Amino acid sequence: MVAACYVDSSIILSALITADARHQVSVETLEKLREQGWELIASTYAFTEVANTTCRRAMKGEWYFAAPLAKLVNQLKALSPQALCEALALTLSSFLEELLGVKVIEDPELYSIESVDTATIARLFREALKLAWVNCRTKDLLHIAAASLMKKRGVKRILTADVEDFENIKDTLERELGLEVQLVRPP
């Protein structure tokens, strides 16, 4: 089995947005990992964060996107906000794979339904509840839960640019969950 690296939304957005202080180092880190033979994967949760942020920023014209995404956003800017976001969502996963080598992978088991007391809950959220002791924000906890559940797909590492959020929990994730954390810092 090929070793896989879970790529969170912060890295993907940094690589897509040329004005981001971590843009170049994010792109270079993704390239280096691919050259080393890592499979780069993102969950649909990470993809949804990226699509949402990309859509919001494209509607406002706030960010400069890497080519060819910039060209697509420019072509779509005359559309209504709803049509713009739908068009971006339909094409964004292919851009992630082509531009960055990051494949969006859904594991149906993440959304199988389990019981928690009297409630029913998707496995991803159940895992996040079990990992609440990690003591981080919910959005980061969901990335950690997805990566943890994807270990059977070969995930051994989480790649993130959320240095402030992961710096304090890095050792815990490595020791307790067996997930190496690679932080990407601005130059």
Summary of the structure (lengths in Angstrom):
residues: 187
radius of gyration: 16.7
end to end distance: 33.2
largest distance: 49.9
contacts: 587
relative contact order: 0.19
helix: 58%
strand: 17%
